[in-house]
Amino acid sequence: MNGQTRCIIWCAVSSRAQNEPDKISLPQQETDARALAHQHNWQIVEVLKVPGHSRRYIDFHVLAEDAGQSGIDAFHRLRQHWEERDFDVLIVRDGERFARTQALHAYVIERTIDIGARIYSLIDGWIDDQNYRMWIAMGGYKAAGDIDRLVKARDKAMDALAERGLPTASRIPMSHNLIRDPKSGKALCLEVNEQYRRLWDDLATVILEGIAWDRIEEALYQRFGHANEQGEAYYPNFMYNLVKKPIFWGHSARHYAHIHSKYGYRLANWTFDEEEPIPDGVIMHRNTHPAVWTDDLADQIKAELRRRTDTMRGRRRPWGTHRFSGLCVCGECGSTLATHVDSKTSYRAMVCKAANSRTRRLPECSNTRGYNEKRMIERVSEFLQQMLEQNTPDIFNDDVQQPNYDQQLTRLEDDISQLEAQARVLIRKQAAAEENIQRLRRTFSGFTMTN
């Protein structure tokens, strides 16, 4: 290298929108660093750029891997230069460009000094083995402190937006539109997306019909023609995720929906039910903007949502429930009835799983018939009408059949008698068998006998 000083230029911003406290762009950082290198006749080995990636990490290697997955190889390349010791000066605008935590800031500086190189900060000047520890202390505190203040300020601003009923994320659910001031472009409020009003009405219909969440999208597509932008049915449980969002019901909430949230409270009834307690750590502002469903319709749907989560019996889950899921039991064996759905005709019937699946964990049952859901609805409606007209609130009790335990007991006694008879036959056959066969039986059964 003929004694020429070799340098690496480091440029970094935290976001592609150049969201830095001083808003110094990547091109500006590179221009300033190149000017310095040209002034001192330094040879530029490489320009390393971080065009928008968080540097709020503790471990340099974890940061390098995460950045690499985003297509940013600057951290991997810097590590390679450390190993090859092929530079003398690392040019950077300031210490904040390396890291946003004190631990990471210290690692980069110590690693650079350790290979015999120096750092030139365009803001602070030379950092070498004489003063690098002081720069670590002061620069690390500033780098971490600045980002801490930035995070707190952003969090406070997001809370203020939520309190006003404005979105705190870049994506707004299709249930609502963001209204802006036509002159300034400032966000004003959220309004229900009435473009999809027919979808909201039909969605309410299928929910109240008791159709399971994982079949609702197909029902909306087949029966009503509702499709996504590609002209296909919405993906399964799309409506479940939409309806369970607080924003759908006119509320704003924070610290619950992100997949990495430490609270992790997602899609629970508290998002729409004011009687449900709000989980710890979640910030909730109720009635900040219009809800998709209101008045009596909203009350009916809330009641149905509660039923799907609070009154289930058996092994059903909210996203797989139908109108009578978990509410009916077999009159013969006492098992909870399940909903059978014909995917072609959408015919629904209640069936006894014990009789139709023949699994060992369920009791034996001969009740293989299916009960048409439409007929069950008509029957319940008849009972309700009679109850109202004749003031007989106990009408359902008279019609309820208890499981036939006597029949089950008789069947068990018959099974025991058959097993006892088989055991007696085996004993007689063993007693009459030849000696060599009995000796073989004793050997295989684990018994020993001396002659």
Phi, psi and omega in degrees: 000003178054033177074004181285137180289130179260138182224154173241137178258130180245123178233136182205144170225160184275339180215158180291346176270014179059044186277067178252155179305323181254359173054048175266114187287166177300312179301323180292319178299317181294319180299314180296319181291320178296323179298320178296314181297319179294322180298323183260005179060042177271147176273125180275113180284315181194151172252117181259127184236141173241090186274059175106079176204139180298139175244023179269070182236161173261318185258124180297321183291323176295317178300316181299319180293314180297316179295321179299323177294338177266008178086014180252114185256009185300320183289320176298318181294320178297319178297321178295321178295323176300315183292323182273347179051047187255024176214159181248331183226135173251112182267130180213151181293313177199172184295338181293341181288337178281315192202162175240016172227152181295323182295314181291321178301315181294322183297313182299317183291312182295322180296321180291314179295325184296332180270006178091010179266171176236166178242136173242114177266126179296340179266319189252347181092208185284139171234119182224195183290354179269330186230006187295329181291323177293322179292325176299313182296310184285314181292322179296319178297317181292316182298312181289322181294320179298314182289327176299315179294324179295317180296317180296319179295318179295317180298319178295320179294320179295322177297320179295320178296316180298320180297329179274359180081018180261151182293147178251006178234162182288333181259131180253132178304151184295351180289339186224159173241145176270123180264130181242156175293126184297336181270307185269341184078007181288139179293131182252308185193172174255140175231151179297138179282092184288349175301332181254025184300320179297323176296316180297320180294316180290326176297318177300321181299310184288330176294314181289339174287347179088014178291137183296149181303319184285002176240357185294318181299319179292323178295318178296327181283312185287318186273323188242352177079019180279125183225162177278189183295338179270004180078016181246168177296145175301149183294152184306138179070012175299314181290327177299313179294327181288312184293329182277001177281140178302323183298329180297327183261011176089018181243159176239135181219153178228160176065045177214333194262342184287142184298334180260011181299137180289343178275315173068019181274104184232139168061033176264169185294342181295341181291341178229343185259113182290345178278345180278137178292144178280132181299153178300137177088345180273133176262122186234131174237116185267149174056050180267346181201170183296145176265158181294315178246141181224173173056222188295322180298317179297319179296319180296317182290322177299319179297320178293321178295320177296319180300319183292337182253330190258337187245018181286141172240165180075213187255010182288156178235158187308321185283351180243020184267151174242185187303316184254012180300128176078003185251349184239144178234153179288132181288346181265311186248348179085004179287151177289131180286147178248159179267122175262129182239128173275114186296336181275318185254352184063018175292132181238137179215153177267129182229156177273119181293329180296325181277333187259339182258333178058044176266153185290334183285348180253151180291160177288137183210142181255007183276085186265358183285155175252146183252113183304126183297321179298318179294323178295321178297317179298319181295316179296321178297321177298316179298315181297319179296317179295321180297319180289318184286323185253002180054054180237078183295343181267016185298325181291327182296326182290336186261351183284129176260128178280151177307141183278082182291329179297318179296319179295320180294319179298318179296320178295319179296321177296319179297320180295319180297319179296319180293321178296320179295318178296321179296320180295320179298317179297320180296317180295319180295323180292320181294328183270356183285159178293161186298320182294327178289320179294322178297319177297320179296319180296323180296314183286338180272000175092004180263153175233149181215138179261142179279000000 
